[in-house]
Amino acid sequence: MKIVLLTPGTGSYYCGVCMRDNALAREAIRQGHDAVMLPMYLPLTLDETSANAKAPVFFGGVNVYLQQKFAFFRSSPRWLDRLLNARGFLRLAAKKSGMTSGPEIGEITLSMLRGEEGNQGKELEVLIQWLQTHGKPDAVWLSTALLAGLARRITQELQIPVLCSLQGEDVFLDELPEPWRTRGWETLAERGRDIAAFIAPSRYYGDLMGKRLGLAPAQLRVIPNGISLEGFETPGEPSNPPVIGFLARFIEGKGLGLVIDAFIELKRRNRFPSIRLRCIGAMTEGDERYVAALKARLGKAGCLDAVEFHPNVSREDKISLLKTLTLLSVPTKYGEAFGLFLIETLAAGVPVVQPRTASFPEIVDETGGGILFEEMTPAACADAWESLLGDPERAKKLGRQGRESVFRNYSIERLASRYLELTAEMISGKRG
């Protein structure tokens, strides 16, 4: 099969979903399919070889913004659009992470969800023309439901199914100001009818989005995420002194502040005086002020020397750092649809300690690789850490169970195979 995967790029920092999509495309190629990953908005920033490094950027972020704000750019000449889509220019624009906010984000989101009826309709026609002239695909995969507005025209023009991953769209839409929040949900539900199949990474998130979008059961499938296990062939060794880990973007929503406060509480108790905290993840220029405030908080508590921050590391360094951890916690403040960081950590043989929220109980239960705490407070998190730190044999057992489960059920090979099987089913249904 020939598959085209459309995924939004970040331009300047590592994104777990981008890397999942890239690994998925590369694995589909390895399994004998013709898979092409096309970046949208901004270039992809990856920690491994790109599945299609020379692919053009579609719906370039600058063009999308200008077409939303000024009618001239909705019919501007293509040479100007190509100039504004230059990768170097887009990477420069990506550093201005606060360039759009509030109502502007709501307006652009709604316009994109409206597809050919939105202000970026010209960009959609350019994408379709490219798909037609570079070998018509058998199916298109959308990385997020926020791209659902593309499905109607693609299906009409190419007569192929469009499949769509679900990955935290509820959090994004719920944070939009009104009236964009309500209109965004209504438009996504309408445009969702053009999707052949939605793919949720967990039962929790499938149930949530199925209800909010009014999806028919046959239109929704659950396929847990997977990762490339290259580099994880050998597990880590228990650290001495013990090290608590965090792996996610350095923002409040990912729970980094809670982890910092829990670590300060743990140090105050002094049961494990040599304990350290190792924070690994993406950080943009806009995140630096938040991290500086956390460092100030640590300094005031006398804990700064026991904490390390490792922003924007390579894949190899990330895996090496994961293997040094004793346990990991990423207590996100929103309902996490899955949490690739858990699978990566478990692959290294490290147990996880998570709040009993969203998809975390499902993953911990199915992998057997961690424990849960009930309250989203620093004290409850520190209590859970203490229980595992005080029982090294249990921690080893959980890490071993989690690692075995990941290698058995959460590999990129398994993920790609299940995506391809579903795609073949949808293609067969279209032809039938």
WORA-V436590 format. One record per pair of residues at least 12 apart in sequence whose ideal C-beta (glycine too) atoms are under 8 Angstrom apart, sorted by the first residue. I is the first residue (numbers start at 1). GAP is how many residues later the second one is. D is the distance in Angstrom with one decimal. If there is no record, write none. Layout:
BEGIN
i = <I | I>
gap = <GAP | GAP>
d = <D | D>
END
This chain:
BEGIN
i = <1 | 1 | 1 | 1 | 1 | 1 | 1 | 1 | 2 | 2 | 2 | 2 | 2 | 2 | 2 | 2 | 3 | 3 | 3 | 3 | 3 | 3 | 3 | 3 | 3 | 3 | 3 | 3 | 3 | 4 | 4 | 4 | 4 | 4 | 4 | 4 | 4 | 4 | 5 | 5 | 5 | 5 | 5 | 5 | 5 | 5 | 5 | 5 | 6 | 6 | 6 | 6 | 6 | 6 | 6 | 6 | 6 | 7 | 7 | 7 | 7 | 7 | 7 | 7 | 7 | 7 | 8 | 8 | 8 | 8 | 8 | 8 | 8 | 8 | 9 | 9 | 9 | 9 | 9 | 9 | 9 | 9 | 10 | 10 | 10 | 10 | 11 | 11 | 11 | 11 | 11 | 11 | 11 | 11 | 11 | 11 | 12 | 12 | 12 | 12 | 12 | 12 | 12 | 12 | 13 | 13 | 13 | 13 | 13 | 13 | 14 | 14 | 14 | 14 | 14 | 15 | 15 | 16 | 16 | 17 | 17 | 17 | 17 | 18 | 18 | 18 | 19 | 19 | 19 | 19 | 20 | 20 | 20 | 20 | 21 | 21 | 22 | 22 | 22 | 22 | 22 | 22 | 23 | 23 | 23 | 23 | 23 | 24 | 24 | 24 | 24 | 25 | 25 | 25 | 26 | 26 | 26 | 27 | 27 | 27 | 27 | 27 | 28 | 28 | 28 | 29 | 31 | 31 | 31 | 31 | 33 | 34 | 35 | 36 | 36 | 36 | 36 | 36 | 37 | 37 | 37 | 37 | 38 | 38 | 38 | 38 | 38 | 39 | 39 | 39 | 40 | 40 | 40 | 40 | 41 | 41 | 41 | 41 | 41 | 42 | 42 | 42 | 42 | 42 | 42 | 42 | 43 | 43 | 43 | 43 | 43 | 47 | 47 | 47 | 47 | 48 | 48 | 56 | 56 | 57 | 57 | 57 | 58 | 58 | 58 | 58 | 59 | 59 | 59 | 59 | 59 | 60 | 60 | 60 | 60 | 60 | 61 | 61 | 61 | 62 | 62 | 62 | 62 | 62 | 63 | 63 | 63 | 63 | 63 | 64 | 64 | 64 | 64 | 65 | 65 | 65 | 65 | 66 | 67 | 67 | 67 | 67 | 68 | 68 | 68 | 68 | 68 | 68 | 74 | 74 | 74 | 74 | 75 | 78 | 81 | 81 | 95 | 95 | 97 | 97 | 97 | 98 | 102 | 103 | 103 | 105 | 105 | 106 | 106 | 106 | 106 | 106 | 106 | 107 | 109 | 109 | 109 | 109 | 109 | 109 | 110 | 110 | 110 | 110 | 112 | 112 | 112 | 113 | 113 | 113 | 113 | 113 | 113 | 113 | 114 | 114 | 114 | 115 | 115 | 115 | 115 | 115 | 115 | 115 | 116 | 116 | 116 | 118 | 124 | 124 | 125 | 127 | 127 | 128 | 128 | 128 | 128 | 131 | 131 | 132 | 132 | 136 | 136 | 137 | 137 | 138 | 138 | 138 | 139 | 139 | 139 | 139 | 139 | 139 | 139 | 139 | 140 | 140 | 140 | 140 | 140 | 140 | 141 | 141 | 141 | 141 | 141 | 141 | 142 | 142 | 142 | 142 | 142 | 143 | 143 | 144 | 144 | 144 | 144 | 144 | 145 | 145 | 145 | 145 | 145 | 145 | 145 | 145 | 145 | 145 | 146 | 146 | 146 | 147 | 148 | 148 | 148 | 148 | 148 | 148 | 149 | 149 | 150 | 151 | 151 | 151 | 151 | 152 | 152 | 155 | 159 | 160 | 160 | 161 | 161 | 161 | 161 | 161 | 161 | 161 | 162 | 162 | 162 | 163 | 163 | 163 | 163 | 163 | 163 | 163 | 163 | 163 | 164 | 164 | 164 | 164 | 165 | 165 | 165 | 166 | 166 | 166 | 166 | 166 | 166 | 166 | 166 | 167 | 167 | 167 | 168 | 168 | 168 | 168 | 169 | 169 | 170 | 170 | 170 | 170 | 171 | 171 | 171 | 173 | 173 | 185 | 188 | 189 | 189 | 189 | 192 | 192 | 192 | 195 | 196 | 196 | 196 | 196 | 197 | 197 | 197 | 197 | 197 | 198 | 198 | 198 | 198 | 198 | 198 | 199 | 199 | 199 | 199 | 199 | 200 | 200 | 200 | 200 | 200 | 201 | 201 | 201 | 201 | 201 | 201 | 201 | 202 | 202 | 202 | 202 | 202 | 202 | 202 | 203 | 203 | 204 | 204 | 204 | 204 | 204 | 205 | 205 | 205 | 205 | 205 | 206 | 206 | 206 | 208 | 221 | 223 | 223 | 223 | 223 | 224 | 224 | 224 | 224 | 224 | 225 | 225 | 225 | 225 | 225 | 226 | 226 | 226 | 226 | 226 | 226 | 226 | 226 | 227 | 227 | 227 | 227 | 227 | 227 | 227 | 227 | 228 | 228 | 229 | 229 | 229 | 229 | 229 | 231 | 231 | 231 | 232 | 232 | 232 | 235 | 235 | 235 | 235 | 235 | 235 | 236 | 236 | 236 | 236 | 236 | 236 | 236 | 237 | 238 | 238 | 238 | 238 | 239 | 239 | 239 | 241 | 241 | 241 | 241 | 242 | 242 | 242 | 242 | 242 | 242 | 242 | 243 | 243 | 243 | 243 | 243 | 243 | 243 | 244 | 244 | 244 | 244 | 244 | 244 | 244 | 244 | 244 | 244 | 244 | 244 | 244 | 245 | 245 | 245 | 245 | 245 | 245 | 245 | 245 | 245 | 245 | 245 | 245 | 245 | 246 | 246 | 246 | 246 | 246 | 246 | 246 | 246 | 246 | 247 | 247 | 247 | 247 | 247 | 247 | 247 | 247 | 247 | 248 | 248 | 248 | 248 | 248 | 249 | 249 | 249 | 249 | 250 | 250 | 250 | 250 | 250 | 250 | 250 | 250 | 250 | 251 | 251 | 252 | 252 | 253 | 253 | 253 | 254 | 254 | 254 | 254 | 255 | 255 | 255 | 255 | 255 | 256 | 256 | 256 | 257 | 258 | 258 | 258 | 258 | 258 | 258 | 259 | 259 | 259 | 259 | 259 | 259 | 260 | 260 | 260 | 260 | 260 | 261 | 261 | 262 | 262 | 262 | 262 | 262 | 262 | 263 | 263 | 263 | 263 | 263 | 263 | 263 | 264 | 264 | 264 | 264 | 264 | 265 | 265 | 265 | 265 | 266 | 266 | 266 | 267 | 267 | 267 | 267 | 268 | 269 | 269 | 271 | 271 | 271 | 272 | 272 | 275 | 275 | 276 | 276 | 276 | 277 | 277 | 277 | 278 | 278 | 278 | 278 | 278 | 278 | 279 | 279 | 279 | 279 | 280 | 280 | 280 | 280 | 280 | 281 | 281 | 282 | 282 | 283 | 283 | 283 | 291 | 291 | 295 | 295 | 318 | 319 | 319 | 322 | 322 | 322 | 322 | 322 | 323 | 323 | 323 | 325 | 325 | 325 | 326 | 326 | 326 | 327 | 327 | 327 | 327 | 327 | 327 | 327 | 327 | 327 | 328 | 328 | 328 | 328 | 328 | 328 | 328 | 329 | 329 | 329 | 329 | 329 | 329 | 330 | 330 | 331 | 331 | 331 | 331 | 332 | 332 | 333 | 334 | 335 | 335 | 335 | 336 | 336 | 336 | 336 | 337 | 337 | 338 | 338 | 339 | 339 | 339 | 339 | 342 | 342 | 342 | 342 | 342 | 342 | 342 | 343 | 343 | 343 | 345 | 346 | 346 | 346 | 346 | 346 | 346 | 346 | 346 | 347 | 347 | 347 | 347 | 348 | 349 | 349 | 349 | 349 | 350 | 350 | 351 | 351 | 351 | 351 | 351 | 351 | 351 | 351 | 352 | 352 | 352 | 352 | 353 | 353 | 353 | 353 | 353 | 353 | 353 | 353 | 354 | 354 | 354 | 354 | 355 | 355 | 355 | 355 | 355 | 355 | 356 | 356 | 356 | 357 | 360 | 366 | 366 | 367 | 367 | 367 | 367 | 367 | 367 | 368 | 368 | 368 | 368 | 369 | 369 | 369 | 369 | 369 | 369 | 369 | 370 | 370 | 371 | 371 | 371 | 371 | 372>
gap = <32 | 33 | 137 | 138 | 419 | 422 | 423 | 426 | 31 | 32 | 33 | 34 | 133 | 134 | 135 | 136 | 22 | 25 | 30 | 31 | 32 | 33 | 134 | 135 | 136 | 137 | 138 | 417 | 420 | 31 | 32 | 33 | 34 | 127 | 133 | 135 | 136 | 137 | 16 | 19 | 20 | 30 | 31 | 32 | 33 | 135 | 136 | 138 | 32 | 34 | 52 | 134 | 135 | 136 | 137 | 141 | 144 | 14 | 15 | 30 | 31 | 32 | 33 | 37 | 136 | 137 | 31 | 32 | 33 | 34 | 135 | 136 | 138 | 139 | 30 | 31 | 32 | 33 | 34 | 35 | 36 | 48 | 32 | 34 | 35 | 84 | 30 | 31 | 32 | 34 | 50 | 79 | 80 | 82 | 83 | 84 | 30 | 33 | 79 | 82 | 83 | 85 | 272 | 273 | 32 | 236 | 269 | 270 | 271 | 299 | 31 | 32 | 33 | 268 | 298 | 30 | 267 | 324 | 325 | 126 | 127 | 150 | 323 | 26 | 27 | 28 | 27 | 28 | 29 | 296 | 205 | 206 | 207 | 320 | 16 | 122 | 15 | 22 | 24 | 26 | 28 | 29 | 25 | 203 | 204 | 205 | 389 | 388 | 391 | 392 | 395 | 12 | 26 | 27 | 23 | 25 | 202 | 201 | 385 | 386 | 388 | 389 | 388 | 391 | 392 | 22 | 382 | 385 | 386 | 389 | 387 | 101 | 16 | 15 | 16 | 19 | 98 | 101 | 13 | 14 | 15 | 18 | 14 | 17 | 18 | 20 | 89 | 16 | 18 | 19 | 17 | 18 | 19 | 107 | 16 | 18 | 19 | 20 | 23 | 15 | 18 | 19 | 48 | 49 | 51 | 52 | 14 | 44 | 47 | 48 | 51 | 266 | 267 | 268 | 271 | 180 | 267 | 29 | 74 | 28 | 30 | 33 | 65 | 68 | 69 | 72 | 53 | 61 | 64 | 65 | 68 | 21 | 24 | 25 | 30 | 63 | 29 | 32 | 33 | 22 | 23 | 27 | 28 | 31 | 18 | 21 | 22 | 57 | 60 | 44 | 48 | 56 | 59 | 34 | 35 | 39 | 43 | 18 | 52 | 53 | 55 | 56 | 36 | 39 | 40 | 43 | 51 | 52 | 45 | 46 | 47 | 48 | 47 | 48 | 41 | 45 | 189 | 190 | 187 | 188 | 189 | 188 | 75 | 74 | 77 | 71 | 75 | 70 | 71 | 73 | 74 | 75 | 78 | 73 | 37 | 63 | 64 | 67 | 71 | 75 | 70 | 73 | 74 | 77 | 34 | 35 | 37 | 33 | 35 | 36 | 71 | 74 | 75 | 78 | 35 | 73 | 77 | 33 | 34 | 35 | 36 | 37 | 38 | 76 | 33 | 36 | 37 | 31 | 26 | 29 | 28 | 23 | 27 | 25 | 26 | 29 | 30 | 23 | 27 | 25 | 26 | 22 | 24 | 21 | 23 | 22 | 285 | 289 | 21 | 22 | 23 | 24 | 57 | 284 | 287 | 288 | 14 | 18 | 20 | 21 | 22 | 23 | 21 | 22 | 23 | 24 | 278 | 282 | 20 | 21 | 22 | 23 | 53 | 22 | 24 | 20 | 21 | 22 | 23 | 25 | 19 | 20 | 21 | 24 | 43 | 47 | 50 | 53 | 64 | 68 | 23 | 26 | 42 | 17 | 16 | 40 | 43 | 44 | 46 | 47 | 38 | 42 | 12 | 13 | 40 | 43 | 44 | 39 | 42 | 39 | 271 | 267 | 270 | 35 | 36 | 262 | 265 | 266 | 268 | 269 | 32 | 33 | 34 | 32 | 33 | 34 | 35 | 36 | 256 | 259 | 260 | 263 | 31 | 33 | 34 | 35 | 33 | 34 | 36 | 32 | 33 | 34 | 35 | 39 | 40 | 43 | 171 | 34 | 170 | 171 | 37 | 166 | 168 | 169 | 19 | 40 | 38 | 39 | 42 | 165 | 82 | 163 | 164 | 12 | 15 | 27 | 25 | 23 | 24 | 25 | 21 | 23 | 27 | 24 | 23 | 230 | 233 | 234 | 22 | 23 | 24 | 225 | 229 | 12 | 15 | 17 | 21 | 22 | 23 | 22 | 23 | 24 | 220 | 223 | 20 | 21 | 22 | 23 | 137 | 21 | 22 | 23 | 24 | 136 | 137 | 158 | 20 | 22 | 135 | 136 | 157 | 160 | 161 | 19 | 159 | 131 | 133 | 154 | 155 | 158 | 130 | 132 | 133 | 153 | 154 | 14 | 15 | 16 | 127 | 201 | 192 | 195 | 196 | 199 | 114 | 142 | 185 | 186 | 191 | 113 | 115 | 118 | 185 | 190 | 117 | 184 | 185 | 186 | 187 | 188 | 189 | 190 | 113 | 116 | 117 | 120 | 179 | 183 | 184 | 185 | 183 | 184 | 118 | 177 | 178 | 182 | 183 | 84 | 85 | 88 | 87 | 115 | 116 | 88 | 113 | 114 | 164 | 165 | 168 | 86 | 87 | 88 | 89 | 112 | 113 | 114 | 86 | 88 | 154 | 157 | 158 | 85 | 86 | 87 | 31 | 33 | 34 | 35 | 30 | 32 | 33 | 34 | 84 | 85 | 147 | 32 | 33 | 34 | 35 | 81 | 82 | 83 | 15 | 19 | 22 | 31 | 32 | 33 | 34 | 81 | 82 | 83 | 84 | 85 | 141 | 32 | 33 | 34 | 35 | 76 | 77 | 80 | 81 | 82 | 83 | 84 | 100 | 105 | 13 | 31 | 32 | 33 | 34 | 35 | 82 | 83 | 84 | 33 | 34 | 71 | 75 | 81 | 83 | 94 | 97 | 98 | 33 | 34 | 82 | 84 | 93 | 32 | 33 | 34 | 38 | 29 | 31 | 32 | 33 | 37 | 40 | 41 | 59 | 61 | 36 | 39 | 38 | 81 | 79 | 80 | 81 | 27 | 76 | 78 | 79 | 74 | 75 | 76 | 77 | 78 | 23 | 34 | 38 | 37 | 73 | 75 | 118 | 119 | 120 | 123 | 18 | 20 | 70 | 71 | 72 | 122 | 17 | 34 | 37 | 38 | 47 | 36 | 117 | 67 | 116 | 117 | 119 | 120 | 123 | 12 | 14 | 35 | 40 | 43 | 44 | 119 | 33 | 34 | 37 | 39 | 114 | 113 | 114 | 116 | 117 | 116 | 119 | 120 | 34 | 35 | 36 | 39 | 33 | 113 | 117 | 115 | 118 | 119 | 114 | 117 | 31 | 114 | 30 | 31 | 32 | 29 | 30 | 31 | 29 | 30 | 32 | 43 | 46 | 47 | 28 | 29 | 30 | 31 | 30 | 33 | 38 | 41 | 42 | 29 | 30 | 29 | 30 | 26 | 28 | 29 | 18 | 20 | 12 | 14 | 26 | 25 | 29 | 22 | 23 | 25 | 26 | 28 | 25 | 26 | 27 | 20 | 23 | 25 | 24 | 63 | 69 | 23 | 24 | 25 | 26 | 43 | 58 | 61 | 62 | 68 | 13 | 14 | 17 | 22 | 23 | 24 | 25 | 23 | 24 | 25 | 52 | 55 | 56 | 12 | 24 | 23 | 24 | 45 | 50 | 25 | 26 | 43 | 24 | 22 | 23 | 24 | 21 | 22 | 23 | 24 | 21 | 22 | 21 | 25 | 15 | 20 | 21 | 24 | 12 | 18 | 21 | 22 | 25 | 27 | 28 | 20 | 63 | 67 | 57 | 21 | 23 | 24 | 53 | 56 | 57 | 59 | 60 | 56 | 59 | 60 | 63 | 55 | 50 | 51 | 53 | 54 | 49 | 52 | 18 | 19 | 20 | 37 | 44 | 47 | 48 | 51 | 12 | 17 | 18 | 50 | 17 | 18 | 19 | 20 | 28 | 31 | 32 | 35 | 16 | 17 | 18 | 19 | 17 | 18 | 19 | 20 | 21 | 26 | 16 | 17 | 18 | 19 | 12 | 39 | 43 | 34 | 35 | 38 | 39 | 42 | 43 | 30 | 33 | 34 | 37 | 29 | 30 | 32 | 33 | 34 | 36 | 37 | 28 | 32 | 13 | 16 | 17 | 27 | 12>
d = <5.1 | 7.2 | 4.5 | 6.7 | 6.9 | 6.4 | 6.8 | 7.1 | 7.3 | 4.2 | 7.7 | 7.8 | 6.2 | 7.5 | 4.5 | 5.1 | 7.8 | 6.0 | 6.1 | 7.1 | 4.6 | 7.3 | 6.0 | 6.8 | 5.7 | 7.5 | 6.1 | 7.9 | 6.7 | 7.8 | 5.1 | 7.9 | 6.2 | 6.4 | 4.5 | 7.8 | 5.0 | 7.2 | 5.8 | 6.9 | 5.3 | 6.6 | 7.1 | 4.6 | 7.0 | 7.7 | 4.4 | 6.8 | 5.4 | 5.7 | 7.4 | 6.6 | 7.1 | 5.5 | 6.2 | 6.0 | 7.1 | 4.2 | 7.9 | 6.1 | 7.5 | 6.4 | 6.7 | 7.1 | 3.8 | 7.9 | 7.5 | 4.9 | 5.0 | 7.3 | 6.5 | 6.8 | 7.8 | 7.5 | 4.1 | 6.7 | 5.9 | 4.1 | 5.0 | 4.2 | 6.9 | 7.0 | 6.0 | 7.4 | 5.4 | 6.8 | 7.8 | 3.3 | 5.6 | 6.5 | 7.4 | 6.0 | 5.3 | 7.2 | 2.6 | 7.7 | 7.8 | 6.2 | 6.4 | 4.2 | 5.6 | 7.8 | 6.2 | 8.0 | 5.9 | 7.4 | 4.2 | 6.8 | 5.1 | 6.1 | 5.7 | 7.4 | 5.7 | 4.7 | 6.1 | 7.0 | 6.9 | 4.6 | 7.0 | 6.4 | 7.5 | 5.7 | 7.9 | 5.2 | 7.0 | 6.4 | 5.9 | 6.1 | 7.1 | 7.8 | 6.2 | 7.9 | 7.2 | 6.1 | 6.2 | 5.3 | 6.2 | 6.9 | 5.4 | 6.8 | 6.2 | 5.3 | 7.4 | 7.9 | 6.7 | 4.6 | 4.7 | 6.6 | 6.3 | 5.6 | 6.7 | 4.2 | 3.7 | 7.1 | 7.5 | 4.7 | 7.9 | 7.6 | 4.8 | 6.0 | 7.5 | 3.9 | 5.2 | 7.5 | 6.4 | 6.6 | 7.8 | 6.2 | 7.1 | 6.8 | 6.6 | 7.6 | 6.6 | 7.4 | 5.2 | 6.6 | 7.9 | 7.6 | 7.4 | 4.5 | 5.1 | 6.7 | 7.3 | 5.1 | 7.5 | 5.8 | 7.9 | 6.4 | 5.0 | 7.3 | 7.0 | 5.3 | 4.8 | 7.2 | 7.4 | 5.8 | 6.9 | 4.4 | 6.6 | 6.9 | 7.8 | 5.1 | 5.2 | 7.4 | 7.5 | 4.9 | 5.9 | 5.0 | 5.8 | 6.0 | 7.7 | 7.9 | 5.5 | 3.6 | 6.9 | 7.4 | 5.3 | 7.0 | 7.5 | 5.5 | 6.6 | 6.2 | 6.7 | 7.0 | 5.0 | 7.4 | 7.8 | 6.2 | 4.7 | 8.0 | 7.4 | 7.4 | 5.9 | 3.8 | 5.9 | 7.9 | 6.0 | 5.9 | 7.3 | 4.6 | 7.5 | 6.9 | 6.6 | 5.4 | 5.5 | 5.2 | 6.3 | 7.7 | 6.5 | 6.4 | 7.4 | 5.5 | 7.0 | 7.4 | 6.5 | 8.0 | 7.0 | 7.3 | 5.1 | 5.3 | 7.0 | 7.3 | 7.6 | 6.1 | 5.1 | 5.8 | 5.1 | 7.3 | 5.8 | 8.0 | 7.6 | 6.0 | 7.0 | 7.7 | 8.0 | 7.7 | 7.7 | 5.9 | 5.1 | 6.7 | 4.2 | 5.8 | 5.7 | 6.1 | 7.0 | 6.6 | 7.8 | 4.5 | 5.8 | 8.0 | 2.6 | 7.3 | 7.0 | 6.7 | 6.8 | 7.8 | 7.6 | 6.5 | 6.5 | 5.6 | 5.7 | 5.5 | 5.5 | 6.1 | 6.8 | 7.3 | 5.4 | 7.0 | 6.4 | 4.5 | 6.4 | 4.4 | 5.7 | 5.8 | 5.6 | 6.2 | 7.7 | 8.0 | 3.3 | 5.8 | 7.5 | 5.7 | 6.1 | 6.7 | 7.9 | 6.8 | 4.9 | 6.5 | 6.1 | 5.6 | 7.9 | 7.1 | 7.9 | 6.1 | 6.4 | 5.1 | 7.2 | 7.3 | 6.3 | 7.3 | 7.1 | 5.9 | 7.5 | 7.3 | 6.3 | 6.1 | 7.6 | 5.6 | 5.4 | 5.1 | 7.2 | 6.3 | 8.0 | 4.9 | 6.6 | 6.0 | 5.6 | 7.9 | 6.5 | 7.8 | 4.8 | 7.4 | 7.9 | 5.2 | 7.5 | 7.1 | 7.2 | 7.6 | 6.3 | 7.1 | 4.2 | 6.8 | 7.7 | 5.6 | 7.3 | 7.5 | 6.4 | 7.6 | 5.5 | 6.2 | 5.5 | 7.7 | 5.7 | 4.8 | 6.2 | 7.0 | 7.8 | 7.0 | 7.5 | 7.9 | 5.7 | 6.9 | 7.7 | 7.3 | 6.1 | 6.0 | 4.4 | 5.7 | 6.9 | 6.0 | 7.6 | 5.3 | 7.4 | 7.3 | 6.7 | 3.9 | 5.4 | 6.8 | 4.4 | 6.0 | 7.2 | 7.5 | 7.0 | 3.7 | 7.5 | 7.4 | 4.0 | 6.1 | 7.5 | 5.3 | 6.9 | 5.8 | 5.9 | 7.0 | 5.7 | 5.0 | 7.8 | 6.4 | 7.7 | 6.8 | 6.2 | 6.3 | 4.7 | 7.4 | 5.3 | 6.9 | 7.8 | 5.1 | 7.5 | 5.7 | 6.6 | 4.7 | 7.0 | 6.0 | 7.3 | 5.2 | 6.6 | 6.7 | 5.5 | 7.4 | 8.0 | 7.7 | 7.4 | 4.8 | 7.3 | 7.2 | 6.5 | 6.7 | 6.6 | 7.0 | 7.9 | 4.5 | 6.9 | 5.8 | 7.2 | 6.9 | 6.5 | 7.7 | 4.8 | 5.8 | 5.0 | 6.6 | 7.9 | 7.0 | 7.8 | 4.5 | 7.6 | 7.5 | 6.1 | 7.4 | 5.8 | 6.1 | 5.7 | 8.0 | 7.8 | 6.2 | 6.0 | 5.0 | 7.2 | 5.4 | 7.7 | 5.2 | 7.2 | 7.1 | 6.4 | 7.2 | 5.1 | 7.6 | 7.4 | 7.6 | 7.0 | 5.9 | 4.7 | 5.6 | 3.8 | 7.5 | 6.8 | 6.6 | 6.3 | 5.2 | 4.0 | 5.4 | 7.2 | 5.5 | 6.1 | 7.6 | 7.6 | 5.8 | 4.4 | 5.6 | 7.8 | 4.0 | 6.9 | 7.8 | 6.1 | 5.6 | 7.8 | 4.8 | 7.1 | 6.0 | 6.7 | 4.8 | 6.6 | 7.3 | 7.2 | 8.0 | 7.1 | 6.2 | 7.5 | 5.1 | 5.7 | 6.6 | 6.9 | 6.4 | 7.4 | 4.9 | 5.2 | 4.7 | 7.4 | 5.5 | 3.2 | 7.6 | 6.4 | 5.4 | 5.9 | 6.6 | 7.7 | 6.6 | 7.2 | 5.8 | 7.9 | 4.7 | 6.1 | 7.5 | 6.3 | 5.5 | 7.3 | 7.0 | 6.5 | 4.5 | 6.4 | 4.2 | 6.1 | 7.0 | 6.2 | 3.0 | 7.3 | 7.8 | 5.8 | 6.8 | 3.0 | 6.2 | 6.9 | 5.0 | 5.4 | 6.1 | 7.3 | 6.4 | 6.7 | 7.7 | 6.9 | 5.5 | 6.7 | 5.1 | 7.7 | 3.6 | 6.3 | 6.2 | 6.3 | 7.6 | 5.5 | 7.4 | 4.0 | 7.9 | 5.7 | 7.5 | 4.8 | 7.3 | 5.3 | 5.9 | 5.2 | 5.3 | 7.7 | 6.5 | 7.8 | 6.7 | 7.2 | 5.0 | 7.2 | 7.2 | 6.6 | 6.0 | 7.3 | 6.8 | 6.2 | 7.7 | 5.1 | 7.7 | 6.7 | 7.6 | 6.9 | 3.8 | 7.8 | 7.0 | 4.0 | 7.6 | 7.1 | 7.1 | 5.0 | 7.2 | 7.4 | 4.5 | 6.7 | 7.0 | 6.8 | 6.6 | 6.0 | 4.8 | 5.8 | 7.6 | 7.0 | 6.2 | 6.2 | 4.3 | 6.7 | 6.3 | 4.9 | 7.8 | 4.9 | 7.4 | 5.5 | 5.3 | 4.4 | 7.1 | 7.1 | 6.9 | 5.5 | 7.0 | 4.5 | 4.9 | 6.8 | 5.2 | 7.3 | 6.5 | 5.9 | 6.6 | 6.6 | 6.9 | 6.5 | 5.2 | 5.9 | 7.6 | 6.1 | 5.4 | 7.7 | 7.6 | 5.8 | 3.7 | 5.0 | 5.9 | 6.8 | 8.0 | 6.8 | 6.6 | 5.0 | 7.7 | 6.8 | 8.0 | 6.2 | 6.4 | 7.2 | 7.5 | 5.9 | 7.6 | 6.7 | 7.3 | 7.6 | 5.1 | 6.3 | 6.4 | 7.6 | 7.8 | 3.9 | 7.5 | 4.2 | 7.7 | 3.8 | 4.6 | 6.9 | 7.8 | 4.7 | 8.0 | 6.6 | 7.8 | 6.9 | 7.8 | 7.4 | 7.0 | 4.5 | 5.5 | 7.4 | 4.8 | 6.0 | 8.0 | 4.4 | 4.5 | 6.0 | 6.9 | 7.2 | 7.8 | 5.1 | 6.8 | 7.7 | 7.1 | 7.4 | 6.3 | 7.9 | 7.5 | 7.7 | 5.7 | 7.0 | 7.4 | 5.1 | 7.2 | 7.1 | 6.4 | 4.5 | 7.2 | 7.9 | 5.0 | 6.9 | 6.3 | 6.9 | 6.5 | 6.9 | 6.7 | 4.9 | 6.7 | 4.7 | 6.3 | 6.1 | 5.3 | 7.3 | 7.8 | 6.7 | 6.9 | 6.0 | 7.8 | 3.7 | 6.1 | 6.4 | 7.9 | 7.8 | 7.8 | 7.6 | 7.8 | 6.7 | 6.4 | 5.8 | 8.0 | 4.1 | 6.2 | 4.9 | 7.5 | 7.5 | 7.2 | 7.3 | 4.7 | 7.2 | 6.8 | 6.7 | 6.4 | 5.2 | 6.9 | 5.4 | 7.9 | 6.7 | 5.6 | 7.3 | 6.4 | 7.5 | 7.8 | 4.5 | 5.7 | 7.7 | 5.2 | 7.2 | 7.0 | 4.7 | 6.5 | 6.4 | 7.9 | 7.3 | 7.4 | 7.2 | 6.7 | 4.9 | 6.3 | 6.3 | 7.9 | 7.5 | 7.5 | 7.7 | 6.7 | 3.9 | 7.7 | 7.6 | 4.7 | 5.6 | 6.7 | 7.4 | 6.1 | 5.4 | 7.3 | 8.0 | 6.4 | 6.7 | 6.5 | 7.2 | 7.5 | 5.5 | 8.0 | 7.8 | 7.8 | 7.6 | 7.7 | 5.5 | 5.0 | 8.0 | 5.8 | 4.4 | 7.7 | 7.4 | 3.5 | 5.8 | 7.0 | 4.8 | 6.2 | 4.6 | 7.2 | 7.9 | 7.3 | 4.5 | 6.4 | 7.5 | 4.5 | 5.4 | 7.9 | 5.7 | 4.9 | 7.4 | 6.5 | 5.3 | 3.8 | 4.6 | 6.2 | 6.8 | 6.1 | 3.6 | 7.2 | 6.0 | 5.6 | 7.8 | 6.8 | 7.3 | 4.9 | 6.0 | 6.2 | 6.2 | 7.9 | 5.8 | 7.6 | 6.8 | 5.8 | 7.6 | 7.8 | 5.4 | 7.7 | 4.4 | 6.9 | 5.6 | 7.3 | 6.7 | 6.9 | 7.5 | 7.0 | 4.6 | 4.0 | 6.6 | 7.9 | 7.8 | 6.9 | 3.9 | 6.3 | 6.1 | 5.5 | 6.7 | 5.6 | 2.0 | 7.3 | 6.3 | 7.7 | 5.8 | 6.5 | 6.0 | 7.1 | 6.3 | 7.2 | 7.7>
END
